[in-house]
Amino acid sequence: MIGLLILAVVFSFFFGLFTGLKYSHKEMIRIRELAFKHLELLKITVKWLKNDHKITDYMEGNGYETAAIYGMSYLGECLEAALRKSGKDVLYGIDRNADRLFNAQIPIYTINDELPDVDVMIVTTLLYYEQIKSEIERKMSGKPCIVSLEEILYQ
């Protein structure tokens, strides 16, 4: 009986240890990805502040008058305000969390909604740009021009 109790305690200990390590590893990966995302966010913000005119120059240089923004969190909100301030028309934003976001200036859609035509779609999401670009191209039949904010700032 005592042997069975000791076996159950040892099994429970190792099961708990294994489960805890597995959870900790997943949590560490999630935290590392979040830290990387925020580091990239900081880098692009600094680059933007140093080259404030770059986005307007890009729009004017390519003849773009209307834009949509994919990713309406921090960078998306700032980009929308900067484009509006420079006289460019931002027709809408796209975000996977559109139902939880509010912007008094423009409507925010999901990628599954019917999207109006624009000259350029600027993707502010720092991770998964290629996946997002492919999804937009499939949805909108190759229109509009799709570019990342990072690409504009680092040209």
Secondary structure, 3 states (H helix, E strand, C coil): CHHHHHHHHHHHHHHHHHHHHHHHHHHHHHHHHHHHHHHHHHHHHHHHHHCCCHHHHHHHHCCCCEEEEECCCHHHHHHHHHHHHCCCEEEEEECCCHHHCCCCCCCEECCCCCCCCCCEEEECCCCCHHHHHHHHHHHHCCCCEEEEHHHHHCC
